[in-house]
Amino acid sequence: IPSGGAKSEGKTSKTSNNNMSRNNLYGLTMGFKKYDVAKVTCFSEKAMECYETKYDYWLCLSLFKTHMPQIAKGGKFVFGWSEISPGLQVRIPPQTYREYNLKGLDRVIIISGSKTSGGLCVTTKSLLEGSVMGQLFCEHPQLADYQTKVGDLLKYKGRLYGWVSMNGEVVQLTDNVLKKLGLKIGDRLLSIRGSNIAFVMAVKGPKIEAANKTELHIPVFFP
């Protein structure tokens, strides 16, 4: 890693960190070649450290964005692969977990994926309530109160919606979810930054094909 800000000690004060040139550090991260796996991985770790110790927010954001692979020009950023375990669990990539503010939650809302990408979308009750999709809970108030059975999926405007349990970064799927969404044990779901409402965990389509062909390093996460 080049010198000049890429390596920071955990004891560095917030004041001294903020005195560092934000523009220079941002330029340094943006200057990395996308194919340099070692540097990209290192910056992922430093971004996490920076975030967790409450250093400069905009610097952290630039590090996060620089790390996430963009598998096609102008395409969506991806967080990583998550494989469905024999116990029907999938681990959400750490960056996704932080970006969508999932810490402390024990349930998430899942939505069936598009016809193109398949898989599912993951969101939370609070994110949905504050969006145009909040009408879902008016039509299905039992879902708003988690009164439906875990893994049961209700139809709304052409998509299926339900809730599943989560423990830390691990989401617990059910047999019904896999059946309804056409998934199986061993499938690898590609976590993709979607809207600010939900992220996508795709299982097929052009994005999967591009991810399988790319020379970029895309991490794989297991429960």
C-alpha positions as CSV (number, residue, x, y, z in Angstrom):
1,I,0.0,0.0,0.0
2,P,1.4,3.4,-0.8
3,S,2.3,5.6,2.1
4,G,0.4,8.8,2.9
5,G,-2.8,7.8,4.7
6,A,-3.7,4.3,3.6
7,K,-2.4,2.8,6.8
8,S,-3.7,4.2,10.1
9,E,-3.2,3.1,13.6
10,G,-6.2,2.5,15.8
11,K,-4.8,5.0,18.4
12,T,-4.8,7.9,15.9
13,S,-6.9,10.7,17.3
14,K,-10.0,11.9,15.6
15,T,-8.5,15.4,15.5
16,S,-5.3,14.4,13.7
17,N,-7.3,12.2,11.3
18,N,-9.5,15.1,10.4
19,N,-6.4,17.2,9.8
20,M,-5.3,14.9,7.1
21,S,-6.1,16.0,3.6
22,R,-9.5,14.5,2.7
23,N,-9.0,15.3,-1.0
24,N,-5.6,13.6,-1.1
25,L,-6.8,10.5,0.6
26,Y,-9.9,10.3,-1.6
27,G,-7.6,10.8,-4.7
28,L,-5.4,8.0,-3.4
29,T,-8.2,5.5,-3.1
30,M,-9.7,6.5,-6.5
31,G,-6.2,6.0,-8.0
32,F,-6.1,2.3,-7.2
33,K,-6.5,-0.1,-10.1
34,K,-9.6,-2.1,-9.9
35,Y,-7.7,-5.3,-10.6
36,D,-5.4,-4.9,-7.7
37,V,-7.1,-7.3,-5.3
38,A,-4.6,-6.9,-2.4
39,K,-5.1,-3.2,-2.3
40,V,-8.8,-3.3,-2.7
41,T,-9.1,-5.9,0.1
42,C,-6.9,-3.8,2.4
43,F,-8.9,-0.8,1.8
44,S,-12.1,-2.7,2.7
45,E,-10.5,-3.5,6.1
46,K,-9.4,0.0,6.7
47,A,-12.8,1.4,5.7
48,M,-14.4,-0.9,8.4
49,E,-11.9,0.3,11.0
50,C,-12.4,3.9,10.0
51,Y,-16.2,3.4,10.3
52,E,-16.2,1.6,13.6
53,T,-13.9,4.1,15.3
54,K,-16.1,7.0,14.0
55,Y,-13.4,8.7,11.9
56,D,-14.2,11.1,9.2
57,Y,-17.5,10.0,7.6
58,W,-16.8,11.2,4.1
59,L,-13.4,9.4,4.0
60,C,-15.1,6.2,5.2
61,L,-17.7,6.6,2.5
62,S,-15.1,7.0,-0.2
63,L,-13.3,3.9,1.0
64,F,-16.4,1.8,1.0
65,K,-17.4,2.9,-2.5
66,T,-13.9,2.3,-3.9
67,H,-13.8,-1.2,-2.5
68,M,-17.1,-2.4,-4.0
69,P,-16.6,-4.0,-7.4
70,Q,-18.5,-2.5,-10.4
71,I,-18.6,-5.5,-12.7
72,A,-19.9,-3.6,-15.7
73,K,-19.3,0.0,-16.8
74,G,-22.1,2.1,-15.5
75,G,-23.5,-1.0,-13.7
76,K,-24.5,-1.6,-10.1
77,F,-22.0,-2.1,-7.4
78,V,-21.8,-5.6,-5.8
79,F,-21.0,-6.5,-2.2
80,G,-20.2,-10.2,-2.6
81,W,-21.6,-13.7,-3.0
82,S,-23.6,-15.4,-0.3
83,E,-24.1,-19.2,-0.4
84,I,-27.2,-20.9,0.9
85,S,-26.1,-23.4,3.5
86,P,-27.6,-26.8,4.3
87,G,-29.3,-25.1,7.2
88,L,-31.0,-22.7,4.8
89,Q,-28.9,-19.8,6.0
90,V,-27.2,-17.0,4.1
91,R,-24.7,-14.4,5.4
92,I,-25.2,-10.8,4.4
93,P,-21.9,-9.2,3.4
94,P,-20.6,-6.9,6.1
95,Q,-20.7,-3.8,3.9
96,T,-24.3,-4.5,3.1
97,Y,-25.1,-5.1,6.7
98,R,-23.7,-1.7,7.6
99,E,-25.0,0.3,4.7
100,Y,-28.6,-0.8,5.1
101,N,-28.4,-0.3,8.9
102,L,-29.3,-3.9,9.9
103,K,-27.4,-4.0,13.1
104,G,-29.6,-5.0,16.1
105,L,-32.4,-6.4,14.0
106,D,-33.7,-9.9,14.4
107,R,-36.1,-9.8,11.4
108,V,-36.0,-8.6,7.9
109,I,-38.6,-8.2,5.1
110,I,-37.9,-10.2,2.0
111,I,-39.3,-9.6,-1.5
112,S,-39.2,-11.9,-4.5
113,G,-36.7,-10.9,-7.1
114,S,-37.4,-9.7,-10.6
115,K,-38.0,-12.2,-13.4
116,T,-34.5,-11.3,-14.8
117,S,-32.5,-11.6,-11.6
118,G,-34.5,-14.1,-9.5
119,G,-33.5,-14.5,-5.9
120,L,-34.8,-12.0,-3.5
121,C,-34.6,-8.4,-2.2
122,V,-33.9,-7.7,1.5
123,T,-35.2,-4.7,3.4
124,T,-36.6,-3.7,6.7
125,K,-40.0,-2.6,8.0
126,S,-38.8,1.0,8.7
127,L,-37.3,1.4,5.2
128,L,-40.5,0.2,3.5
129,E,-42.7,2.4,5.7
130,G,-40.9,5.5,4.7
131,S,-41.2,4.7,1.0
132,V,-43.9,4.6,-1.7
133,M,-44.0,0.8,-1.0
134,G,-45.3,1.5,2.5
135,Q,-48.8,0.8,1.2
136,L,-47.9,-2.8,1.4
137,F,-48.7,-2.7,5.1
138,C,-52.1,-1.1,4.5
139,E,-53.1,-4.0,2.3
140,H,-51.4,-6.6,4.5
141,P,-51.4,-5.2,8.1
142,Q,-50.6,-8.6,9.5
143,L,-47.2,-8.4,7.9
144,A,-46.5,-5.0,9.6
145,D,-47.0,-6.7,13.0
146,Y,-45.1,-9.9,12.0
147,Q,-48.3,-11.8,12.6
148,T,-47.8,-14.0,9.6
149,K,-45.9,-17.2,9.9
150,V,-42.1,-16.8,9.4
151,G,-41.4,-17.6,5.7
152,D,-45.0,-17.2,4.5
153,L,-45.1,-15.0,1.4
154,L,-48.0,-12.7,0.5
155,K,-48.6,-11.2,-2.9
156,Y,-48.6,-7.5,-3.5
157,K,-48.4,-5.8,-6.9
158,G,-46.9,-8.8,-8.7
159,R,-44.2,-9.5,-6.0
160,L,-44.1,-11.8,-3.0
161,Y,-43.4,-10.4,0.5
162,G,-42.7,-11.9,3.8
163,W,-40.4,-11.9,6.8
164,V,-37.6,-14.1,8.0
165,S,-35.4,-14.2,11.1
166,M,-31.9,-12.8,11.3
167,N,-29.1,-13.3,13.8
168,G,-26.3,-10.8,13.3
169,E,-25.3,-11.0,9.6
170,V,-27.0,-14.4,9.1
171,V,-30.5,-14.6,7.6
172,Q,-32.5,-17.8,8.2
173,L,-34.5,-18.8,5.2
174,T,-37.2,-21.5,5.2
175,D,-38.2,-24.4,3.0
176,N,-41.3,-22.4,1.8
177,V,-39.1,-19.4,0.9
178,L,-36.8,-21.6,-1.2
179,K,-39.7,-23.3,-2.9
180,K,-41.6,-20.1,-3.7
181,L,-38.5,-18.3,-5.0
182,G,-37.0,-21.3,-6.9
183,L,-33.9,-21.5,-4.8
184,K,-31.9,-24.4,-3.4
185,I,-29.1,-25.3,-1.1
186,G,-25.7,-24.4,-2.6
187,D,-27.1,-21.5,-4.7
188,R,-24.8,-18.5,-4.6
189,L,-26.7,-15.2,-4.3
190,L,-25.0,-12.0,-5.5
191,S,-25.6,-9.1,-3.2
192,I,-26.1,-6.0,-5.3
193,R,-26.7,-2.4,-4.2
194,G,-30.3,-1.7,-5.3
195,S,-32.2,1.4,-4.2
196,N,-32.0,3.0,-0.8
197,I,-35.0,0.8,0.2
198,A,-33.6,-2.7,-0.4
199,F,-30.6,-4.6,-1.7
200,V,-30.8,-7.4,-4.2
201,M,-29.6,-11.0,-3.8
202,A,-29.7,-12.2,-7.3
203,V,-29.3,-15.8,-8.5
204,K,-29.4,-15.5,-12.3
205,G,-29.4,-13.1,-15.2
206,P,-26.8,-10.7,-16.9
207,K,-25.3,-9.5,-13.6
208,I,-24.6,-13.1,-12.5
209,E,-23.0,-13.9,-15.9
210,A,-20.9,-10.7,-15.6
211,A,-19.8,-11.5,-12.1
212,N,-18.8,-15.0,-13.1
213,K,-16.6,-13.7,-15.9
214,T,-15.0,-10.7,-14.2
215,E,-11.4,-10.6,-13.1
216,L,-12.3,-8.5,-10.1
217,H,-12.2,-10.1,-6.7
218,I,-15.8,-10.7,-5.4
219,P,-15.7,-12.2,-1.9
220,V,-17.8,-15.2,-0.9
221,F,-19.6,-15.3,2.4
222,F,-20.7,-18.4,4.3
223,P,-22.9,-18.6,7.5
